[in-house]
Structures are given as structure tokens and as C-alpha cells.
């Protein structure tokens, strides 16, 4: 599948002037972009896992 690249198709936005990273799938905004690009991504991973588990519970259970 080829994406158009328009704004609505974006998964994550990196905004360097505001030191901000936003994951649009789970509507999470963090203000530690510098640390994130240097490898400190655990907060994002934890938030993504939490959102995935919540979605699975909504669908009928964890597997």
C-alpha cells in the first residue's frame, strides 16, 4: 500500500522547535524530543502497550 503522505496519514510528528513528539494513533504528546531521539523511548513504549492492551480488552480479551 502506498501512502499519500498527507497530514491525516501521519503516525508520529516530531516538532524540534517545541521539543515535542506526538503519536497520533494514541493522542500522546511528550515534551522530551531530544531525549527521545537519543534513545530514551520507554515512556512512549509503555503508552503504546497500554493503549494496545486497552483496545484488546475492548475487543473481547487479551491473547
N, C-alpha and C positions, 0 to 999 in steps of 0.2 A: 504494500500500500504506500502510495506517495502522498505526502502531506503538502498542503498549500503553503504552510509556513505562516499563515495569518495568526494574529494575536490570540484568537479563541482556541487554537490548537496547541498552545504552549503548555508544557508541564511545569516548568520552573522558570522564574525570572530572577536574574542577578542584577542588582542595582548598586553599582560601585560608589557613586557619589553619596548615597544614603547608607552605605554599608548594610544593605538589606537583601535578603534572599526570600522569595515567596514560592511555595509549592502550591500550584493552583488546583491540584487534584484534591487536596485536603484543606485548602484555605488556611495554610500556615505561613506566617511571616516571622522571620527571625532577623535580628539586627546584629549579626556576627559574621558577616560575609567574609571578612579577612580570615578569621579562624576556620571557617568552613572550607575555603579553598586551600587552606594549609593542612586539611585532613581531620579537623575536629567536627565530624559529621554525626556523632552519636545522637544528639538531640533530634535531628531530622529522621534518622533511622527509627528511633523509639516512637516518634509521632506517626510515621508511616505504618509501623507494625500495629500500633494502637488502632489506627483508622481501618486497617485491613481486618483486624480481629472484630471490631465493631460491625463492619459490613458483613462478615461471615455469620455473626450472631443474628443479625437482622434477616439473613437469608435462610437461617434454619440450623445453624450449628457449626462448630469448629471441626475441622477434619485434620 
